[in-house]
Amino acid sequence: ADRVLVANVPRGLALAQRTGAPPAEQRLRVGFVLAHPHPAAEDALLAGLFDRKSPNYHRFLTPAQYAQRFGVPASTQRDVRAWLAGGGLQVDHVTGAGDYVLASGTVAQVQGLLKTTIGRYQAGAVAFQANDTAPSVPRALPIYAVLGLDSTRRHRTMAEASGTQETPNTGAQSPEELRSVYEHPAGITGQGTSVAI
């Protein structure tokens, strides 16, 4: 049985005009987001990391420790890979915790695997591609989102957005500018506070 991911249909399609379909052989990169197997334990650890009374206070995990305790099991990752390969997709990248799989394939392969169709659309001056029905995934796999079917929702660096090949600006803002961007209260600098990223 399949699970239909109803949240993965673009909301604005009713306001756009379908102008056709992308070529069946066009390549797509699609991301699959997998649920973590122990969300309650993960939440408890997170709360303890910042509770001064907790034995876990500021005992941050390394990426390897996090993947071992909370990552998607290897058997589930194998099942996801097998399902993707069965549909003709190639796995390009898997996060250390196994909770995000980036795969690529042709439009025809992606449509067949996800039981959806992808069209070309125009909304005002914006042309884009998007799925017009919700994708379906096997109920046995903990996939809860499919990213990359809707080309309007892809992350773009400033260089891509401006059409240049220059390196995007990723670090030229001062702390004061960043505090302003995020409307941080004046006078609070965070000095003396530990932060985990």
Secondary structure in CASP SS format (residue, H / E / C, confidence):
PFRMAT SS
TARGET T0000
AUTHOR 0000-0000-0000
METHOD secondary structure of the structure
MODEL  1
A C 1.00
D E 1.00
R E 1.00
V E 1.00
L C 1.00
V H 1.00
A H 1.00
N H 1.00
V C 1.00
P C 1.00
R H 1.00
G H 1.00
L H 1.00
A H 1.00
L H 1.00
A C 1.00
Q E 1.00
R E 1.00
T E 1.00
G E 1.00
A C 1.00
P C 1.00
P C 1.00
A C 1.00
E C 1.00
Q C 1.00
R E 1.00
L E 1.00
R E 1.00
V E 1.00
G E 1.00
F E 1.00
V E 1.00
L E 1.00
A C 1.00
H C 1.00
P C 1.00
H C 1.00
P H 1.00
A H 1.00
A H 1.00
E H 1.00
D H 1.00
A H 1.00
L H 1.00
L H 1.00
A H 1.00
G H 1.00
L H 1.00
F C 1.00
D C 1.00
R C 1.00
K C 1.00
S C 1.00
P C 1.00
N C 1.00
Y C 1.00
H C 1.00
R C 1.00
F C 1.00
L C 1.00
T C 1.00
P H 1.00
A H 1.00
Q H 1.00
Y H 1.00
A H 1.00
Q H 1.00
R H 1.00
F H 1.00
G C 1.00
V C 1.00
P C 1.00
A H 1.00
S H 1.00
T H 1.00
Q H 1.00
R H 1.00
D H 1.00
V H 1.00
R H 1.00
A H 1.00
W H 1.00
L H 1.00
A H 1.00
G H 1.00
G C 1.00
G C 1.00
L C 1.00
Q E 1.00
V E 1.00
D E 1.00
H E 1.00
V E 1.00
T C 1.00
G C 1.00
A C 1.00
G C 1.00
D C 1.00
Y E 1.00
V E 1.00
L E 1.00
A E 1.00
S E 1.00
G E 1.00
T E 1.00
V H 1.00
A H 1.00
Q H 1.00
V H 1.00
Q H 1.00
G H 1.00
L H 1.00
L H 1.00
K C 1.00
T C 1.00
T C 1.00
I E 1.00
G E 1.00
R E 1.00
Y E 1.00
Q E 1.00
A E 1.00
G C 1.00
A C 1.00
V E 1.00
A E 1.00
F E 1.00
Q E 1.00
A E 1.00
N E 1.00
D C 1.00
T C 1.00
A C 1.00
P C 1.00
S E 1.00
V E 1.00
P E 1.00
R C 1.00
A C 1.00
L C 1.00
P C 1.00
I E 1.00
Y E 1.00
A E 1.00
V E 1.00
L E 1.00
G C 1.00
L C 1.00
D C 1.00
S H 1.00
T H 1.00
R H 1.00
R C 1.00
H C 1.00
R C 1.00
T C 1.00
M H 1.00
A H 1.00
E H 1.00
A H 1.00
S H 1.00
G C 1.00
T C 1.00
Q C 1.00
E C 1.00
T C 1.00
P C 1.00
N C 1.00
T C 1.00
G C 1.00
A C 1.00
Q C 1.00
S C 1.00
P H 1.00
E H 1.00
E H 1.00
L H 1.00
R H 1.00
S H 1.00
V H 1.00
Y C 1.00
E C 1.00
H C 1.00
P C 1.00
A C 1.00
G C 1.00
I C 1.00
T C 1.00
G C 1.00
Q C 1.00
G C 1.00
T C 1.00
S C 1.00
V C 1.00
A C 1.00
I C 1.00
END
